[in-house]
Structures are given as structure tokens and as C-alpha cells.
Amino acid sequence: MSAMTLGAGGFALLLALMGARIPIGLAMLVIGGLGTLLITGPMSILNSLKTLPYEHFSSHTLSIIPLFLLMGQFAARAGLSSAMYQATNDWLGHRRGGLAMSTIGACGAFGAICGSSLATAATMTQVALPEMERQGYRGSLAAGALAAGGTLGILIPPSVVLVIYAILAEQNINDMFAAALVPGLLAVGSYMLAISCYVRLFPASAPSKPKAALSDRWHSLIDVWPGAAIFIIVIGGIYTGVFTPTEAAAVGAVATGILAATRGGLRWEGLRDCLLETASTTAMIFFIVLGASLFNSFLALTQFPQTTAGWIVNLEISPWVVLAGILLCYLLLGCFMDSLSMILLTVPIFLPIMQGMDFGMSPGDIAIWFGILSLVVVEVGMITPPVGLNIFIIHSMAPRVGLSEIFTGIVPFLIADVVRIILLVAFPTITLGLVYLLY
């Protein structure tokens, strides 16, 4: 069996194991190990297992992951999700559909702090869904706004998946954060516009409420300003070069920890739970990264990514057709896989293909632009029927809202996503403009 055939077979076997619900980290570790064993012999695989964990996890760069995860845990304990929702509700809630718009705004703000789509969807469902139901919002619109708002966690910096992509693609984390900011804000704006259009067509789905008093509005801003200040300090410090991303993560974790303690949400038991949850999530991510490293080393030995990239480039197909095919693949995979697993699995194969194409940009710019595009499409997959992980997260937390209702409510947001993806593909400056401006 040739190395190329072995690589293709290993990739197909990995997809089969994932379909059988084998944890992806374990599947990649086993297939990568066996494949390397068949190609290079037992001593090589033993050497890889001896050196790979140290090479990866002794890296100063990866310490950003547990720090941002801890920051998200502290933010939840500090009640920032409730404060952000209340503030956006006070300022937008009187408009028709304003409560749903408030949910989108709060999801974007909380996602910027916690960096996790699933965590954002789960947290904001607890905070926002009861209030929207109390105000008489139709279940489809309420659940659809929560599912779509949850996807903002992966894109608006800081984002753990964005950090992992930067490491995989050998790109500067600062550049990736800068590239993600405008598309993230565009996502928030497009979702709010989708809600505005939807409630004009179906006014009964979102009743309006009385306008909050000006004093209540300013009071809600006072409650939310510490969280906003932390975000500005962390992200502003990264963009202006005051902090490295790792230093910014440490500053953010300490600041949110102090905020949670002063607000009474972080006693010794809470601190222990935050540390244990952070350690558990970090271990899961690092195990997947270890499995992906071994699997990608195996693929590199087979020359499968390079050969596939060369073959596609030699077909002389339009680069835009190839990009559309890759994005469609991400959309389909996003229905069944979490975003981190998908990025680790596909980037070593798809990125060389993209960088071999002529898009009128340098390979570095293509890597940044493609990274943002792939993350956007991956998250769209998480709200796309028939699976959509975010949809099932919300349904599990609010079983009173039927799946058919959620699938109906997600349609306007999917339309907004399609328009947004077209804009990002057609105008790479939306993604790269802030990178050029800052760096």
C-alpha cells in the first residue's frame, strides 16, 4: 500500500470513527499512531509520543487557552451575562423585536468575554428566554435569536478556536484577533437587521413593551461598565501592543476574578468549581490538540495534503469554485461536529489548497482571510438543520420549545448568514482592513 493511499484511507477511517461517536481526540491519536507505525516503524512512533506532548504543551502561546477559559468562568460568576442583557434590554427593549435584539447584543458581548459558542448559547438561554416568554415573544423567534447569538462566541475576540487556528496556520494571534473583529460586529448587526425585518413581516411574534425610564437605562450601564472596561482593556491592549495575547488573557482573568469576588459570586466553593471546570475543559482541548498533532504528522508523512493540493491546483478550476466547495464542506460538517474538532481536522488539508490558488493575495493574507471565513461557516453549520449543535443545546435547556419551532425561527438568521458570507468572500478588505491598519 502506497503512503498516499494510506493517508486517504486514514482520513476516511477517521470520518467513520467520528460517525460512530468515538471521541475525535482519541480517534485522531489512534489513527495517527497506527499510520505512523506502519510507515516508519515502532521506534519512530515511540519517539513521537515522547516528544510531541512536551513540544506542544510547554509552549508559552498555549497558556492563553486556560487563561481565557478561566476568564469566561469568572465572568459567568460575576453575573456579567445578566447585566449585559439587562443593559441592552433597557436601551432596545421598547422597540418591536427589541428584546430579541437585546439578546443578540448580550450574546455578542458575553461571547467576547467567554469565547465559547456553546457556553454563550447555554448561558444566555437561562438569562434571556424566560424574559422573552414573559413578554409574549413567539418561541420560534426567541429560540432562533438565542441559537444564532450563540454562534458569535467563536468569532468576536478573544476566541479559543481562533487561537487554535492561528497556531495551526502559523499566523500571529494579534492579526487573527484584528481580522475577526469587524466580521464579528457585522454578524451582530446583520442578526439585528434580520430580527427587524422578521417582526415587520410577523408583528405578532414580538410585542413591544413600554420604554424604560432614562434613569433605569443609565443605571444598567453603570452595572455593565466593569465588564465593558475589562473587554476594552484586554482587546485594546492587544491591538495597541501594550499586552501580548497571553498577557492580556492573564489580565482579563485576574480582573474578572476580582469583579466576581467583589460582587459576591466567587466564594471558595465557586473558585474551586471555576478552576476544576477550566482544568477539565483545558484537558479536553489539549487532548484533541495532541491527537490532531499526531494525526497531522501522519498525514505529512504520507504527503496526502500536499498531493491533494497540487492535484486540485493542476485541475485549473477557478479558485472561487474551489473555495465554494470547501465552504460547503464546512457547512455540512458543522451540522455534526464541534468547531474545534473541525478546524483541527481540516485546516492541514484545506489551507495548503487555498494558499496554492491565485486569489490576488499573499499566502499570509489568504491564511487570515480563509481562517475567518472557515470559522464563520463552521458556526453557521452549528445552527443549520437537521442537526445544528446550538439548536439542540437550547432545546435540551428549554424542552418546552419544540425543535420544529427552533428550526423555523433560525431561518431569518441563516439568510443573514448567507448574505454575510457572500460579503466576506467578495470583499476580503472587510476581514483584512483592520489588520493592515494596525499592523
N, C-alpha and C positions, 0 to 999 in steps of 0.2 A: 504494500500500500504506500503510495507516494505521500510526502508530507502535506501537499496541498489537499489531497483527498482526506487525509486525517484531520486537517484543520476544519474543512467543511463538515465532515462527519461529527466532529466535536461540537461545533456550533449548533448543528441540528439536534444532537443529543441533549444539549443544554436547554434548548427550547422545549423539548419533550419532557425533561425533568421538571421544568418550571410549570408546564401544563399539568403535571401530576402533583403540583403543590409542594414539591421539595424546596426548602429554603434556598434562595438564589445564591447566597454566600457559600453554603455547603456544596451546592451543585457545581459552581464555578471552581471551588477548591478541589473537588474530587476529579472533575474532568480535566482541569489544568494539570493536576498532579499526574494522573494516568497518561495523559498525552505527552507530557514532558518525559515521563519514564519510558514510553515506547520509542521516543526519538533519540534521547541522549543517554538512557541507562539509569540505573538506580543511584549512582553516586551524585549525578548532577541534580536530581530532584531532592536528594538529602541536603545538598549544599544550598539549594534554593530555599528550602524550608528553614534552614538555619539562618540565612542572611536576610531574606525578604522582610520578615516582621520587624527586624531592627532597622533596616534601611528606611522603611516607611514610617514606623510609629515613633522613631526617635526624631523625626523631622519637626522643627520648630513651627513650621507652617500649619501642621495638622492640629496644633493645640488650639487653633481658632474654633474648631468644631465643638469640643466640650464647653468652651467659654460662652459661645453664642447659645448653646443649648441651655446652659445654666442661667444665662440672661433671660431666656424665654420662660423658664420655670419661675424665676423670681418675679418677672413681670406679671404672670398669672396670679401669684400670691399677693402682689401689690394691688390687685383689683384694677389694673390698667384697662383691661378689656371692657369692664363695666363703665369706667369713667369715660373712655373714648366713645363708647356707644351713646352714653347719655349726652355728651357734648354735641355730637353730630345730630342726635335726635332733637335737641333743643334748637339747633340752628336750621335744620332742614325738615323736621317732622311735620310742620304745618302745611307743607306742600303736598299735593296729591302724589302718593308714592314716596314721600319724603322719608318715611320710616325705613323702607327698603333701601333707599339711597344712603340713609344713615348707617345701615348695616354694611353696605359696600365700603363706605368711608372708614368705619371702625375696623372692618376686616383688613383693609389696606394698612391702617395704622398699626394694628396689633401684629399683622403678618410681618411688618417691617421690623418689629422687635423680636418676635419669636422665630421667624424664618422657616416655619413649617406649615405646609398647606393643610395637612390633616389636623394638626393641632389648632390651627386657626378656625377651620370649619367646626371642629368639635366644641371649642371654647365659645365661639360666637353663637352657636346653636343654643347653648344653655342660656346665654345672656339675652339674645335678641328674639328668638322665636316666641317665647311666652308673651312678650310685649306686643309683637305684631299680631298674634292671635287675639289678644285682649282688645286691640284696636280694630279688629274686624277684617284684617287682611286675609285674602284668599290663600289657602295653604300652598297652592302651586307657586304663587309669586314669592311668598315668604321663604319656602324651602329652596326655590330656584336661586334667589338672591344669596342665601347662605352658602349653597354649593358653589356658585360662581365666585363669591367673595373669598371663599377658602383657597381658591387657586392663586390668589395674589401673594400668598406666603412664600412661594418659591422664587418669585421674580424680584420683588422690592427688596433691596439690600437692607440688612445683611441676610444672606440665604446660605444654608449649609450646602445645598445641592450646587449652588453657584460656585462655592469654594471648591467642591469636589471636581466640578467641570474644569475650573481654572487649573487645578493640579494635573488633571488628566491631559488637558490640551497644552500644558506648559505655557499658560498665559498668566500675566500679572493679575492678582486678585483685585487690586485697585482699578485696573482697566475694566474688568468684568463688572464690578460694582457700578462704575460710572456708566457703562453701556446699558445696564439693566434699569437704571433709574427712570429715564424718560419712557421706555416701553411700559414700565410698571405704572407710572402715572397715567399713561394713555389707556391702560386697561381699566383703571378706576373710573376715568372719565367716560369711556365707552360703555361701561356697565351702567353708570348712572343715566346716560343718554338712552340706553335700551329700556330702562325702567320708565323713564319719562314718556317714551313712545308707547310702551305697553299700556300704561294706565290711561293714556288718551284714547286708545282703542277700546279698552275694557275698564271704564271708570269704576264699576262695582268691585273690582278686585282690590282696590286700595283706597279706602275712605280717607279724607283729610281730617285733621284734628285742629283744635284751637292753637293759635300762635303762642309760644312760650313767652313769658314776661322777659323784658330786657335784663332785669336783674338775675333771673334764673339762667339766662344764656351766659352772662359774664361769670356767674358762679361756677357753671360747668366748665368753662375754660380754665378757671383757677384750679379746679380739681385735676384737669388733664395736663396742665403745663409741665409738671415734673417729668411725665413720660415723653412729652414732646421735646423737652430740653435734653433728655438723655439721647433720644434719637438724633437730634441736631448735633450734639457733641460727638457722638460716635461716628455718624456718617460724614458730618462736616470735617471732623478730624482726619478721617481717611482721605477725603477728597482734597483737602488743603495740604496734606503731607505732614500734619502735626503728629499723627499716630500712624504706625503700621497697622494693617488689619488685625493682627494678633493683639497688639497693644490696645486698640480700640475695643476689641472684644473683652479684654480684661477690665478696662474702664467701665464698659457697659454692664458687665456682670456685677462689679462692685457697687455701681450706682443703683442698679435695680434692686440689689440685695439690701442696701441701706434704705431705699424707699419702701420695700416690703416690710422691713423691720419697724420703721417709724409708723407705718400705717397699721401695724398690729397683725399682719398676715404671715409673719415669719417668726414663729417661736421655735424652740429646739426641735420639736417633732416635725414642724414644717421644713426646717432646714435639712433635717435628715432625709425627709421624703424627696426634697429637691435634689439633693446630692445623689441619692440612690437612683432616681429617675434619670438624671443626667448620665450617671455611670452606665446604667443599663442601655440607654439609647446610644451612647458613645461606643459601647462594646459591640452593639449590633452593627453600627455603621462601619466600625473598624474591621469587623469580621468580614463584612461584604467587600470592603476595600481590599483586604488580604486575598480573598478568593478571586476578586477581579484581577489583581496583580499577577497571580499565578496563571490564571486563565489567559490573560493578555500576553504573558511571556510565552506561553504555549503557542498562541496564535502567531506571535512574532517569529518563533522557530519554524513554523510551517509556511511563513510568507503569505498566509491567506489574505490578510488585509491589503498588503502591497499589491499582490497579484490581482485581487478583485478590483482595486482602484485603477490599476493600469489597464485592465480589460475594459472597464467602463469608459475610461478616457479615450481609449483607442476606438470605441464604437462610434465616436464623433456625434454623439447625441447632444442636443442643446443642453448646456448646464442647467438651464431653468427647468427643463423636463426632469433631469436627474434630481434636482432639489425638490421638485413637487413630489416625486416618488418617495424620497427619503422622509419628507414631512408627513406624507400619507401613512408611511410605515410607523412613524412615531405616534400618529393619531390612533392607529389600530392597537399598537402595543400599550398605549396609555390607558386603554379600556381594561386591561388585565393586570398591569404591573405598576408598582410604585415608581415614582420619578427617579429616585436614586439608583435603583437597580437597572432601570432602562438606560440611564446615562452611562453607567459603568460598563454595561454590556455592549452598547452600540457605538459609542464615541470612537474607540480604537479602530473601528471598521469604517464608519461613515466620514469621519473627519479627513482621513487621507484622500478619500474620493473627492470631497469638496475642495480641498486645497489643490488638487490636481486639475481642477476645472478653471476656466477663464471667466471670472466674474468682474474683471477690471479692478481687482483689489489685490493687495499683498496677502500672502498666506496668513500673516498675523491678523490682519483685519478680517479675513474670511473666518478665522477661528473664533473671533469675538462675535461677529455677526451671526454665524451659524449657531454658536452656543446659545445666544439669546433666543433665536428662532426655535431651536430644538426645545428649550425649556418652556416656551410659550405653548408649543404644540403638545408637548407632553402633558401639560396641565389641562389643556382643552380635552385631551383624552380622558382625564380623570372626572369629567362631567359629561362624557358622551355615552349615550345608551349603546348597548344594553347593559353594560357593567358599570363603568364610572365609579371609582372608589369613593369619591367625595359624596356621591349620591347615597351610597349605602351607609356611609358614616352617619349622615344626617338621618336617614330612615331608622337606623338602629337606635339613635338617641331620641327620635320622635316618631315612634311607630304609628301614631295617630294620623300622620300624613302619609298617604299611600304612595307607593312607588310611581304609579301612573301620574299622580298629581305632580310629583317632583320632576318627572321626565317632561311633562307638559310645561312646567314653569321654567325649565332650563333653556327652552327654545330661543327666546329673545337674546339670551346671553351667548348662545352658540352663534347666532347671526352676528352679534357684535364681535365675537372672536374671529370669525371668518374675515370680516372687514379689516380687523386689526392685523391679522397675519398677512393679508394682501398688502397693506400699507408698509409693514416691516420688510417684506420681500422687495417691493417696488422701490422703496426709499431707504437704503441702508444708512443714510445720514441720520435717520431717527435714532438708530442704535449707536452709531459711531461718532455722532456730532459732539457729545459731551466728552468723549474720550479724547478727541482731537483738541477740544477747547482747554481741557485741564492738563493733559499730559503731552 
